[in-house]
Amino acid sequence: MARVLIEITEARRRVLERCKPLADEGVTLEQALGRVLAEDVTSGDDVPGFDNSAMDGFAVQAADTRGATPTKPATLRVVDESRAGAPASARLGAGEAIAISTGGMLPAGADAVVRVEDTAPADGGVDVAVEVDPGRDVRRAGDDLRAGERVLFTGSTLGPAELGVLASVGRESIRCSRRPRVAVLTTGDELLAPSEPLRPGGVRNTNAYSVSALVARAGAELASVDTAADDPAAVRAGVQRALGADVAVVCGGVSVGEHDAVRPAFAALGAEEVFWGVALRPGRPTWFGVHAGGPGDGGALVFGLPGNPVSAVVTFILLARPAIRALLGAPPADPLRATAVLDDAYEKLPGRAHAVRCRLELRDDGWHARPTGDQGSHVLTSLLGADALAIVPTESGSVPAGERVAIEVLE
C-alpha cells in the first residue's frame, strides 16, 4: 500500500508545533549579529541626550538674524566654540554667536543654527547673510528615542541597525535565545570528498557543504559534519552521534531502497516518527521526528532529508530552517505570502506541489519569476542565481506564462 503524502504546509505545521525557543543567555553586542532577542529592550535615556546641531555653522539667537540678507548681513561677535564631545562653556548672549560643529551641543541661550555656508568671517566675529527661525538646524533631545520607550521586542533578529540602536541606548550585552546546535550527517557509499579522485559510481559530497552552509545562514551553530557509508552499523553510529545535538539533519537513505538504512536507525535509537513523505517535488521521501522529547528536554529534532542535492537544499529551506528559527525565538512567518508573475510556462501534473527554483525581477506590476532551467532534483546548478522558490500547489496542473504563483524568497 502506498503511503499517504502530506502537504508541505501540514509538514511545516507539524514541525513548528514541536519547536519552542531554547533557553536564553547573555550575549555581548560584538557577538550578537544575527541572534534573536529574548527580551524587550527599552531606552534608559533620551536619544540624543541633548539639543545639538544638525550642521556645521554658528549657534545664534534667531532674533539677532532678523532682516539679515547677503547685502545687509547681521554681524555677530564670536565668543566660543562647541564641538562634538566638547561643549561651549560660555552662555550665548544677544548679539553673539558660538561656532558649532555637527553634533555639537547647542549652547545655553542659543535657539538656532546658521549654516557655515550662509556666513562670512568678520573682524572678531561673523557676518550672517540669512534670517533663521528658532529651531533651525537643531536636533532636539529625544528626537530619536525617549527615556523608557521600548525600542526592540522579543523575537527581533539583530542586524547592523539593531546593534547600533542597542549601543545608542547603552546596552553592551543583551539576552538572546541560545543558538541550536545542528549536526549534519551525509550517507552513501558513493560520496567522495572534493579532493578525492572520481571513481566509477562516485559523486562529490555536496550536501556536506551546502546543507552545512544553510545551517550557519539560518543562525544555528554547526556542531558537526559527518559521513557514513551505506552500512546499517555505520549509519546507526553516525545517527547516534548526531542525536547529541539539538537538531540532527541526515541526508540520504530515507527512501525505500534495500540499502536505505537511515529510518531503521532512527527507529532503533528511539526517534519518534512524526511524518514520512511529503507531497513535494523535489523532496518526497522527507522524514521528520523527535528524539527524547526534543531540544527542550535534552533530545533533538530529527530531519531525514533526501540525498539528491537539490532535494536536500529545498527541504532544508522549507522545513529545517523554520524549525531553527523557531528554536532561536524568531516569530513564525508564512513562507507563501508573496506572489510573482511566472514569465515562462511550467509543465506539471497534479499530485505533488513543486518547488521551482526561480530568478526574480521587480517590475511596475510587482515581482516576476523565471525558472532557472532544468528543475531535476540532481541539477544542483539550478540553484545558482535562484532568488526564490515558486510553490506550485499539489492540485495544480501546468502553469501558463503570466499566471501568479506563490513564492518563498531565499535569503
Secondary structure, DSSP 8 states (H G I E B T S, - for coil): -----B-HHHHHHHHHTT-----EEEEEGGG-TT-BBSS-EE-SS-BSSS-EESSSEEEE-GGGGTT--SSS-EEEEEEEEEBTTB--SS---TTEEEEE-TT-B--TT--EEEEGGGEEEETTEEEE-S---TTTTEE-TTSSB-TT-EEE-TT-B--HHHHHHHHHTT-SEEEEE---EEEEEEE-TTEE-TTS---TT-EE--HHHHHHHHHHHTT-EEEEEEEE-S-HHHHHHHHHHHTTSSEEEEES--SSSTT--HHHHHHHTTEEEEEE-BSEES-TT-EEEEETT-GGGT-EEEEEE-SSHHHHHHHIIIIIHHHHHHHHT-----TT-EEEEE-S-B---TTSEEEEEEEEEEETTEEEEEE-S---TT-GGGGTT--EEEEE-TT---B-TT-EEEEEE--
